Amino acid sequence: MTLEEMKEAGTHPYPDHGRAQIFHATVTALRTLGYQVVVADSGNGKIKTAPKLVTAVAHGNAYSAVATENSVAWNVHIVPSSKGAVLHAEPRGYSGGQAVDPTRMNASYMERLFATLYQEIDNNLSN
């Protein structure tokens, strides 16, 4: 996924809801999805999560083995717009505890990751 595609996928307008509503629904969505929210600044509309383990990969032979954990975290910024609010979500990937450049992350996985987040936010808004 290119940086431009990531930015496009990470921008989600909510024309019928205010920033406070989107903020609350997003914090709830992230917690529901198993992320630990480490920053929740409602005044500035900023949310940041700790990395969440999503996969572990092991390789080895008869003499040794190596396991690598892959995780994802989120930076979210919700800004007011003339018709409601706009959510800007940026996933942060890690492999073996090291940051992964977003352009190296699997595009179809990233699309599903964004879709899952938005679906959970939408579910919270409809309740």
Buried (B, 14 or more C-beta within 10 A) or exposed (E): BEEEBBBEBBEBEBEEBEBEBBBBBBBBBBBEBEBEBEEBEEEEBBBBBEBBEBEEEEEEEEEEEEEEBBBBBBBBBBEEEEEBBBBBBBBBBBBEEEEBEBEEBEEEBBEEBBEEBBEBBEEBBEE
